[in-house]
Amino acid sequence: MEIKLNQANLAGVFCDVLIVNLFEGIKTPGGGTGAVDKALDGLISSYVIEKEAFKGKLNQMYVLPTYGKIPADKVIIVGLGKSEEFNLNKVREVSAKAIRKAKSLKAKKVSSILHGAGIAGLDAFDCAQMITEGVIIGNYEFDKYKTKKEDDEKNGIELFEIIEIDSSKANDINAGIERGKVIGDAVNMARNLADEPACEVTPTKLAEVAKSISGIECKIYEKDELERMGMSAFLAVAQGSTQPPKFIHITYKPQGETRKKLAVVGKGLTFDSGGLDIKPANSMRTMKEDMSGAAATLGIMKAVSQIKPDVEVHGIIAACENMPSGKAYKPGDIIRAMNGKTIEIDNTDAEGRVTLADALHYAAQLNTDEIVDLATLTGAVVVALGQYASGIMGTNKELVDALKTSAEKGGERFWEMPFYDDFKDDIKSDVADIKNAGSKGAGSSTAGMFLREFVGNKNWAHIDIAGTAYIDKEIKELTKGATGAGVRAILNYILSI
């Protein structure tokens, strides 16, 4: 789907579907919607609003045939909700909802008003970016493995245009479209990887994807190298599988001044059976998604290679499967991590933190200023926050707060979890330095406390995306399935630097 600016009169655009908007409670449309209403001889105001009782509530939609009064075949009127509550996140959301409606109408060419840049007074660059993100994210559909009929092959939106006649806004809109494309594509890249079955996206496949990203350095460490490096924690989790582990290190370095050095560490369990502490069937069903942190990291690095910020960014993934076999690590095993700490394995299904132990220590040796990890780590965070927020904690309040702000800007939510020193007691072991599973309570916080043992004195934040990486229903701009959780938040943070 091509996305571009068209400097034209809204009511004079030839398209299959024209998208306009209304705030809640508006009886007489103004601006671009008002111009379209006038060209339609008042059909929006006298029929849709007055007779059909269209209220303009957020995401409410009405499809209006134009009866040849304007070049567009149909008009979608989308509600923006209360004007005092409208913001850029809602620009993204209504754009995603509207593009899905247009897609259901079999539209090929779709044109849209620049939501938010009229009476709402929002910046044209920001509005264009949010519309573009919304259109790309809203148009996403994972149907790769469905047998398609000939008619299905012909369906799909080919062109989406933002219509704005004011030439003074053109540069900002074009720049916003380009930024939105990069971020939207990064989110969908992560979603595609996480939605793929585990038989396709193996550790080897993740390594291949990492190597395919242009404009960055990529180093893949194989098992024999990892053994020499002392990554025994990571290798312990991987040893039950026939799939070879891959340790991935991707690096972007700016050509000019480097404002900050950041490491993004993504949990890379391409399938998690639970190991010998095997999961029940219902819990294992979506464990192909346990590499969502790795998928997000790859999406972030792809976007960074295109945006080219003045920030050095390292993407780090310890990719493997956690499988039961005669070679699998066992409850009661004691393993020595790369930093020298010994870990008692209390539960083989608390494997993500064991792989991250070596990945975080590796990141801490890179002379970076900050480390952020993204991991589908605990069921406890799902119990606490559901599918609506990711948990966050860390060693530096300023970093945690900045990430929360960046998440909010990207339409995500990070909720800060308790991170008291008291939680150290829950990971004490009688026979090793620490154990990999704590008490029954505060599972997300004790898991974070385990990870803290491997970051040294670095400024570090841990983001638990177990509840948000995969959703079982449509939420805002996102459809059911993988979400690319963390991609927008981390990219916004990098851009804020």
Backbone torsions as a table, in degrees:
resi	resn	phi	psi	omega
1	MET	NA	124.7	176.9
2	GLU	-86.2	139.2	177.6
3	ILE	-125.7	127.3	-177.5
4	LYS	-154.8	169.7	174.9
5	LEU	-89.4	139.6	172.0
6	ASN	-125.8	112.9	179.6
7	GLN	-84.0	92.2	-174.3
8	ALA	-149.9	170.0	173.6
9	ASN	-77.1	127.5	-175.1
10	LEU	-54.8	-43.0	-176.2
11	ALA	-76.2	-8.0	-177.6
12	GLY	-108.5	11.4	-175.3
13	VAL	-85.9	132.5	173.9
14	PHE	-84.3	119.5	178.9
15	CYS	-163.7	167.7	175.6
16	ASP	-77.3	-40.0	-179.1
17	VAL	-137.2	131.3	174.6
18	LEU	-111.8	126.3	-178.3
19	ILE	-102.6	123.2	173.7
20	VAL	-123.9	-178.5	-175.3
21	ASN	-144.2	166.0	175.6
22	LEU	-147.5	135.6	169.7
23	PHE	-76.9	155.8	-179.4
24	GLU	-61.3	132.9	175.1
25	GLY	89.1	-4.6	-179.8
26	ILE	-75.3	127.6	179.4
27	LYS	-98.4	-34.0	-179.0
28	THR	-122.1	105.4	-176.3
29	PRO	-63.5	147.0	174.5
30	GLY	-120.3	-173.1	176.4
31	GLY	56.5	-142.4	-178.4
32	GLY	-64.0	-41.0	177.9
33	THR	-62.6	-38.6	177.5
34	GLY	-63.9	-38.0	178.7
35	ALA	-65.4	-40.4	177.7
36	VAL	-67.6	-40.5	177.4
37	ASP	-58.6	-44.3	179.3
38	LYS	-62.8	-43.1	179.2
39	ALA	-65.6	-25.3	178.1
40	LEU	-92.0	15.8	179.9
41	ASP	58.7	36.1	174.6
42	GLY	79.3	19.2	-178.7
43	LEU	-62.3	-35.9	-179.2
44	ILE	-68.2	-48.1	-176.7
45	SER	-75.2	-45.0	-173.7
46	SER	-84.0	-25.4	-177.5
47	TYR	-109.3	-58.3	-174.8
48	VAL	-65.2	-47.7	-177.4
49	ILE	-77.9	-50.1	-172.5
50	GLU	-77.4	-50.2	-173.7
51	LYS	-89.7	-35.2	179.5
52	GLU	-91.1	-1.9	175.4
53	ALA	56.7	42.0	175.6
54	PHE	-71.4	122.2	-172.4
55	LYS	-95.4	-18.5	-176.4
56	GLY	78.9	20.2	178.0
57	LYS	-66.2	153.5	-174.8
58	LEU	-53.1	125.3	177.6
59	ASN	71.6	2.1	171.5
60	GLN	-66.0	138.5	-176.8
61	MET	-134.3	147.2	176.2
62	TYR	-136.0	130.1	178.0
63	VAL	-100.2	119.8	-175.4
64	LEU	-117.5	115.2	171.8
65	PRO	-63.9	145.1	-175.9
66	THR	-94.7	-10.3	176.7
67	TYR	54.1	32.0	176.5
68	GLY	75.6	7.3	-179.1
69	LYS	-73.8	-27.5	174.5
70	ILE	-134.2	163.8	-176.8
71	PRO	-63.3	-28.0	177.8
72	ALA	-66.9	140.5	179.7
73	ASP	-73.0	-42.1	-179.0
74	LYS	-137.6	154.3	174.0
75	VAL	-118.7	129.7	170.0
76	ILE	-100.0	120.2	174.0
77	ILE	-98.5	119.1	-177.7
78	VAL	-111.6	135.2	179.3
79	GLY	-78.3	137.0	178.8
80	LEU	-100.7	-1.7	-178.4
81	GLY	78.0	-161.9	-178.8
82	LYS	-70.2	133.4	-176.0
83	SER	-61.7	-35.5	-177.9
84	GLU	-72.7	-13.7	179.9
85	GLU	-104.6	-1.3	-174.7
86	PHE	-76.3	140.6	179.6
87	ASN	-152.7	-179.1	-175.3
88	LEU	-66.3	-33.2	177.2
89	ASN	-62.7	-32.9	178.2
90	LYS	-76.3	-26.4	171.6
91	VAL	-59.4	-46.7	178.5
92	ARG	-61.8	-46.1	-175.9
93	GLU	-63.2	-49.2	-177.8
94	VAL	-67.1	-31.1	177.7
95	SER	-65.7	-40.9	178.3
96	ALA	-65.7	-43.9	-179.9
97	LYS	-64.2	-42.7	-177.5
98	ALA	-67.2	-37.7	-179.2
99	ILE	-69.0	-33.1	176.7
100	ARG	-67.6	-37.3	176.7
101	LYS	-65.2	-44.0	178.7
102	ALA	-62.2	-38.2	178.5
103	LYS	-64.0	-38.5	178.8
104	SER	-67.0	-21.4	177.8
105	LEU	-88.6	7.6	179.0
106	LYS	63.5	29.8	-179.3
107	ALA	-71.1	145.1	174.2
108	LYS	-103.5	-43.1	179.3
109	LYS	-117.5	125.8	-178.1
110	VAL	-124.7	133.8	176.9
111	SER	-121.2	146.2	-174.9
112	SER	-138.5	145.1	168.7
113	ILE	-64.3	155.1	177.3
114	LEU	-81.4	85.2	-177.4
115	HIS	-51.8	133.0	171.7
116	GLY	91.6	-18.1	-175.0
117	ALA	-91.8	1.6	178.2
118	GLY	-92.8	-115.9	-177.5
119	ILE	-67.5	-20.3	176.4
120	ALA	-69.5	-23.5	173.5
121	GLY	74.0	20.8	-179.6
122	LEU	-82.5	157.3	-176.1
123	ASP	-66.3	137.8	-176.5
124	ALA	-62.5	-40.7	177.8
125	PHE	-59.6	-50.0	-177.9
126	ASP	-62.4	-42.3	-179.5
127	CYS	-64.3	-43.7	178.9
128	ALA	-63.3	-39.4	178.1
129	GLN	-63.8	-46.0	-177.8
130	MET	-66.7	-39.0	177.2
131	ILE	-62.2	-45.6	-178.7
132	THR	-63.9	-45.2	175.8
133	GLU	-57.3	-47.3	-177.6
134	GLY	-61.6	-42.4	-179.6
135	VAL	-65.0	-44.3	-179.2
136	ILE	-68.0	-45.7	-179.6
137	ILE	-68.7	-40.8	-178.8
138	GLY	-69.9	-27.6	-178.6
139	ASN	-82.9	-7.7	-176.6
140	TYR	-64.2	136.5	175.6
141	GLU	-151.0	124.6	179.2
142	PHE	-93.2	92.4	-177.9
143	ASP	-126.5	21.9	-175.4
144	LYS	-55.1	-35.4	-173.1
145	TYR	-100.2	7.8	175.7
146	LYS	-87.3	135.1	175.4
147	THR	-70.9	122.0	-173.8
148	LYS	-100.0	138.4	172.9
149	LYS	-81.4	166.1	-177.8
150	GLU	-58.9	-39.8	180.0
151	ASP	-65.4	-36.1	179.5
152	ASP	-62.8	-37.0	-179.0
153	GLU	-63.5	-29.0	-176.7
154	LYS	-85.1	-16.4	-178.7
155	ASN	-77.3	160.3	177.8
156	GLY	122.2	144.2	-179.1
157	ILE	-77.3	128.9	-178.0
158	GLU	-98.4	-33.1	-176.4
159	LEU	-139.3	130.5	173.0
160	PHE	-122.9	127.5	-178.9
161	GLU	-119.1	137.8	166.2
162	ILE	-93.8	123.7	-176.2
163	ILE	-98.3	123.1	176.6
164	GLU	-152.7	118.1	-176.3
165	ILE	-83.1	-20.1	-177.9
166	ASP	-73.4	107.0	-175.7
167	SER	-66.5	-21.3	179.8
168	SER	-67.7	-18.0	-179.6
169	LYS	-96.0	-5.5	-169.8
170	ALA	-60.0	-47.2	-177.8
171	ASN	-61.7	-43.6	179.1
172	ASP	-64.1	-41.5	-179.1
173	ILE	-65.7	-45.8	179.0
174	ASN	-60.8	-41.2	177.9
175	ALA	-65.6	-40.2	178.1
176	GLY	-64.4	-39.3	176.3
177	ILE	-60.6	-45.6	-178.8
178	GLU	-63.5	-42.0	177.9
179	ARG	-64.7	-42.3	179.1
180	GLY	-63.0	-36.7	177.8
181	LYS	-62.4	-46.1	-177.7
182	VAL	-62.1	-46.8	-177.6
183	ILE	-71.6	-43.2	178.2
184	GLY	-61.1	-43.1	178.4
185	ASP	-65.3	-35.3	178.3
186	ALA	-65.1	-43.0	177.1
187	VAL	-60.6	-46.6	-177.8
188	ASN	-70.2	-29.6	174.0
189	MET	-61.6	-45.8	178.2
190	ALA	-63.7	-40.9	179.5
191	ARG	-63.7	-43.6	-179.9
192	ASN	-60.1	-45.2	-179.6
193	LEU	-63.6	-42.1	-177.6
194	ALA	-74.1	-28.2	179.2
195	ASP	-79.7	-19.6	178.2
196	GLU	-63.8	148.3	176.4
197	PRO	-68.7	155.4	-177.1
198	ALA	-66.7	-21.1	177.4
199	CYS	-70.6	-19.1	178.9
200	GLU	-98.9	-48.3	-179.5
201	VAL	-94.3	91.3	177.0
202	THR	-99.3	173.0	173.2
203	PRO	-54.0	-38.1	179.0
204	THR	-63.6	-40.7	179.2
205	LYS	-64.5	-42.4	177.5
206	LEU	-59.5	-39.9	178.1
207	ALA	-64.1	-39.7	178.4
208	GLU	-64.3	-41.6	178.1
209	VAL	-62.5	-43.6	179.3
210	ALA	-59.3	-43.3	-178.9
211	LYS	-68.7	-22.0	-176.9
212	SER	-81.5	-11.9	-178.9
213	ILE	-75.8	122.3	-177.1
214	SER	-84.4	156.5	176.0
215	GLY	82.5	10.4	179.0
216	ILE	-137.6	162.8	173.2
217	GLU	-90.3	146.1	179.8
218	CYS	-139.7	127.3	176.2
219	LYS	-123.7	125.9	177.2
220	ILE	-110.4	120.2	177.5
221	TYR	-93.9	131.1	178.7
222	GLU	-93.8	172.9	-172.3
223	LYS	-56.1	-44.3	-177.2
224	ASP	-65.2	-36.5	176.8
225	GLU	-67.3	-40.0	-179.6
226	LEU	-64.5	-36.5	177.0
227	GLU	-63.2	-43.4	179.4
228	ARG	-66.3	-31.1	180.0
229	MET	-78.6	-11.7	178.1
230	GLY	84.6	24.9	179.3
231	MET	-84.3	59.7	-174.7
232	SER	-72.2	-27.0	179.0
233	ALA	-68.1	-51.2	177.7
234	PHE	-57.9	-46.7	-176.9
235	LEU	-67.7	-28.3	177.9
236	ALA	-63.2	-43.0	178.6
237	VAL	-65.9	-39.6	-175.0
238	ALA	-74.2	-18.6	-166.2
239	GLN	-70.4	-16.0	179.6
240	GLY	-81.0	-9.7	-174.4
241	SER	-104.1	152.9	173.3
242	THR	-80.6	-13.7	177.5
243	GLN	-78.2	127.2	-179.5
244	PRO	-70.1	140.9	177.4
245	PRO	-72.4	153.3	176.2
246	LYS	-134.5	128.3	174.4
247	PHE	-104.7	119.1	-170.4
248	ILE	-109.5	128.8	175.2
249	HIS	-129.2	111.5	178.9
250	ILE	-109.0	138.8	-177.2
251	THR	-131.7	129.0	169.5
252	TYR	-112.9	128.9	176.4
253	LYS	-124.2	128.5	178.5
254	PRO	-68.8	153.5	-180.0
255	GLN	-75.7	-32.7	-178.4
256	GLY	-100.6	-138.3	-178.3
257	GLU	-63.2	137.4	175.4
258	THR	-102.1	112.0	-177.0
259	ARG	-77.7	-31.0	-178.0
260	LYS	-162.0	156.2	174.7
261	LYS	-116.1	122.9	-174.1
262	LEU	-126.0	137.0	171.7
263	ALA	-110.6	130.1	174.8
264	VAL	-111.9	117.7	-176.5
265	VAL	-110.0	122.4	-178.7
266	GLY	-112.8	130.0	176.2
267	LYS	-63.4	130.6	-171.1
268	GLY	-122.6	44.3	176.4
269	LEU	-81.1	100.6	-175.6
270	THR	-70.4	-19.4	165.4
271	PHE	-158.0	136.7	-178.8
272	ASP	-125.5	102.1	176.8
273	SER	-80.6	-13.1	-170.6
274	GLY	98.0	-9.7	-176.8
275	GLY	70.4	-146.7	-179.9
276	LEU	-67.2	-27.3	169.4
277	ASP	-85.9	65.8	-166.0
278	ILE	-65.0	145.1	-179.8
279	LYS	-75.1	154.7	168.6
280	PRO	-67.6	158.3	-172.7
281	ALA	-55.9	-44.3	-177.5
282	ASN	-62.7	-34.5	-179.6
283	SER	-77.5	-23.3	-177.9
284	MET	-85.4	-15.5	-171.0
285	ARG	-55.1	-39.4	-176.0
286	THR	-108.2	21.6	-175.5
287	MET	-76.3	-1.3	166.1
288	LYS	-64.8	-21.2	-178.6
289	GLU	-82.2	0.8	-174.5
290	ASP	-73.9	-0.1	174.2
291	MET	-105.5	21.1	-178.1
292	SER	-62.2	-32.8	175.9
293	GLY	-64.7	-40.2	176.9
294	ALA	-67.1	-41.9	178.9
295	ALA	-61.1	-42.9	178.0
296	ALA	-63.1	-41.6	179.7
297	THR	-60.8	-41.7	178.4
298	LEU	-66.5	-40.7	176.5
299	GLY	-62.3	-42.3	178.2
300	ILE	-61.7	-46.0	-177.7
301	MET	-67.3	-34.9	175.7
302	LYS	-62.0	-44.9	179.9
303	ALA	-66.4	-41.3	179.8
304	VAL	-60.5	-38.9	-179.7
305	SER	-65.0	-22.2	-179.9
306	GLN	-94.4	-40.0	-178.8
307	ILE	-73.6	-35.2	179.2
308	LYS	57.6	61.9	178.7
309	PRO	-74.5	167.1	177.0
310	ASP	-85.4	43.2	-178.3
311	VAL	-131.9	130.5	173.5
312	GLU	-80.3	124.6	-175.4
313	VAL	-124.8	129.3	176.2
314	HIS	-111.5	125.0	173.4
315	GLY	-102.5	125.8	-172.8
316	ILE	-129.3	128.9	-177.6
317	ILE	-138.2	124.8	169.4
318	ALA	-99.5	100.3	-170.7
319	ALA	-102.0	129.0	177.6
320	CYS	-165.5	177.0	171.1
321	GLU	-109.5	152.3	173.7
322	ASN	-111.8	101.8	-172.8
323	MET	-127.2	150.6	174.8
324	PRO	-86.4	134.0	176.3
325	SER	-166.6	-179.5	177.3
326	GLY	-66.6	-15.8	179.8
327	LYS	-101.2	-2.5	-173.1
328	ALA	-67.4	149.3	174.3
329	TYR	-69.2	156.3	-166.6
330	LYS	-125.2	152.2	170.8
331	PRO	-57.2	134.3	-177.9
332	GLY	96.9	-14.8	176.2
333	ASP	-62.8	149.9	173.1
334	ILE	-119.9	124.0	-177.9
335	ILE	-124.0	153.9	-179.5
336	ARG	-107.7	121.0	-179.5
337	ALA	-75.2	171.7	-176.9
338	MET	-60.2	-30.7	-178.9
339	ASN	-85.7	2.3	176.8
340	GLY	97.9	-14.1	179.8
341	LYS	-72.0	143.2	177.0
342	THR	-96.3	142.7	-176.1
343	ILE	-124.8	123.4	170.7
344	GLU	-84.7	129.1	179.0
345	ILE	-84.8	103.9	178.0
346	ASP	-83.7	-33.0	-178.0
347	ASN	-152.3	125.2	-178.0
348	THR	-72.0	-11.8	177.4
349	ASP	-87.5	-1.6	170.5
350	ALA	-98.7	54.9	-169.9
351	GLU	-87.5	-30.0	-175.1
352	GLY	-59.2	-42.2	-179.2
353	ARG	-67.2	-27.2	179.4
354	VAL	-72.4	-40.8	176.2
355	THR	-68.4	-38.4	-179.7
356	LEU	-68.0	-25.4	178.8
357	ALA	-54.4	-51.5	179.8
358	ASP	-71.7	-36.1	-179.6
359	ALA	-65.7	-41.4	179.8
360	LEU	-67.8	-41.2	178.2
361	HIS	-63.1	-42.1	176.9
362	TYR	-57.7	-46.3	179.7
363	ALA	-61.8	-37.1	-177.9
364	ALA	-68.1	-18.4	179.6
365	GLN	-88.8	0.5	-172.8
366	LEU	-91.2	6.9	-179.0
367	ASN	62.3	33.0	176.1
368	THR	-84.6	157.8	177.2
369	ASP	-80.9	-34.1	-174.7
370	GLU	-143.8	151.9	175.1
371	ILE	-127.6	132.9	173.7
372	VAL	-127.0	130.3	175.0
373	ASP	-115.6	146.8	177.8
374	LEU	-120.3	122.3	-173.7
375	ALA	-151.5	134.6	167.7
376	THR	-79.2	80.7	-163.3
377	LEU	-95.6	-43.8	-170.1
378	THR	-136.6	143.5	169.6
379	GLY	-68.7	-23.4	-177.8
380	ALA	-62.9	-35.8	-179.8
381	VAL	-70.3	-28.3	176.3
382	VAL	-69.0	-41.7	177.0
383	VAL	-61.3	-40.9	-176.6
384	ALA	-74.2	-42.2	-168.1
385	LEU	-121.7	-8.0	-179.6
386	GLY	63.7	-145.8	-177.0
387	GLN	-96.4	6.7	-169.0
388	TYR	-102.9	-9.5	179.4
389	ALA	-156.4	148.8	172.2
390	SER	-95.1	149.6	176.1
391	GLY	-86.1	144.6	177.4
392	ILE	-136.6	144.9	175.2
393	MET	-157.2	166.6	180.0
394	GLY	175.7	-175.9	-175.0
395	THR	-94.7	-7.5	-175.9
396	ASN	-134.2	114.8	-175.8
397	LYS	-62.9	-39.3	-179.1
398	GLU	-62.0	-42.1	178.6
399	LEU	-65.7	-45.5	179.6
400	VAL	-59.9	-45.4	-179.4
401	ASP	-64.4	-40.0	179.4
402	ALA	-65.3	-38.0	178.2
403	LEU	-68.9	-37.6	176.6
404	LYS	-62.0	-43.0	178.4
405	THR	-64.1	-42.8	179.6
406	SER	-65.7	-35.5	177.1
407	ALA	-64.7	-46.2	-179.6
408	GLU	-59.7	-40.6	178.3
409	LYS	-63.2	-32.2	-178.7
410	GLY	-89.3	5.7	-179.3
411	GLY	81.8	13.6	177.0
412	GLU	-108.6	168.9	176.7
413	ARG	-130.3	128.8	171.3
414	PHE	-114.8	123.9	179.8
415	TRP	-108.5	124.2	-176.7
416	GLU	-73.9	125.4	-179.1
417	MET	-94.0	155.3	176.1
418	PRO	-59.3	141.2	-177.6
419	PHE	-142.3	58.6	-176.0
420	TYR	-81.5	149.6	175.9
421	ASP	-61.1	-23.3	178.8
422	ASP	-55.7	-29.2	-177.9
423	PHE	-66.2	-14.7	176.7
424	LYS	-59.2	-35.1	-178.9
425	ASP	-60.7	-29.8	-176.5
426	ASP	-74.7	-14.9	179.3
427	ILE	-112.3	14.0	175.6
428	LYS	-72.1	140.5	178.4
429	SER	-116.1	148.3	176.6
430	ASP	-77.4	-20.4	-171.0
431	VAL	-124.0	-4.8	-179.4
432	ALA	-143.8	178.9	179.7
433	ASP	-64.1	-44.2	178.6
434	ILE	-147.5	166.4	172.7
435	LYS	-119.6	160.1	-170.0
436	ASN	-90.4	2.1	175.2
437	ALA	-141.4	137.6	-176.6
438	GLY	-97.5	-152.3	178.8
439	SER	-76.0	-178.9	-176.9
440	LYS	-70.7	-28.6	-176.1
441	GLY	-89.8	157.5	173.5
442	ALA	51.9	46.0	-174.8
443	GLY	-60.2	-37.4	-178.9
444	SER	-70.3	-35.9	-179.5
445	SER	-73.2	-39.4	179.0
446	THR	-69.0	-33.5	175.1
447	ALA	-64.0	-41.5	176.0
448	GLY	-62.8	-38.4	179.1
449	MET	-65.2	-35.6	174.9
450	PHE	-60.6	-47.0	-178.2
451	LEU	-62.8	-33.9	-177.9
452	ARG	-59.9	-25.3	180.0
453	GLU	-64.5	-11.3	-171.0
454	PHE	-120.0	8.6	-179.4
455	VAL	-107.0	0.4	179.7
456	GLY	61.8	-135.4	-178.8
457	ASN	-100.9	20.6	-177.1
458	LYS	-74.1	150.8	167.7
459	ASN	-71.6	118.5	-169.4
460	TRP	-140.4	142.3	174.0
461	ALA	-132.7	136.7	178.1
462	HIS	-111.0	127.4	-179.2
463	ILE	-117.4	115.2	-178.7
464	ASP	-92.9	107.9	-176.0
465	ILE	-104.1	24.1	-176.4
466	ALA	-60.1	-33.3	-178.9
467	GLY	-88.9	-22.1	-172.2
468	THR	-105.5	-13.9	-175.6
469	ALA	-70.9	-25.8	-179.3
470	TYR	-142.5	127.7	-178.6
471	ILE	-119.9	147.8	-177.0
472	ASP	-100.9	13.2	176.5
473	LYS	-158.3	164.5	177.6
474	GLU	-68.4	129.1	176.3
475	ILE	-131.0	113.8	-179.1
476	LYS	53.5	-123.0	-176.0
477	GLU	-78.4	-10.3	-172.3
478	LEU	-96.7	140.1	173.9
479	THR	-92.8	169.8	178.9
480	LYS	-55.8	139.2	178.1
481	GLY	119.5	-155.4	-179.6
482	ALA	-66.4	147.4	-172.9
483	THR	-116.5	-15.9	-172.4
484	GLY	70.2	32.7	-176.9
485	ALA	-54.4	132.6	176.2
486	GLY	95.6	-20.2	-176.2
487	VAL	-62.9	-52.6	-177.3
488	ARG	-64.7	-40.5	-178.2
489	ALA	-61.8	-48.5	-177.0
490	ILE	-68.9	-39.6	177.6
491	LEU	-64.0	-40.7	176.7
492	ASN	-62.8	-37.8	177.9
493	TYR	-64.6	-45.5	178.5
494	ILE	-60.0	-43.3	179.3
495	LEU	-65.8	-30.4	179.3
496	SER	-69.6	-25.4	177.4
497	ILE	-71.6	NA	NA
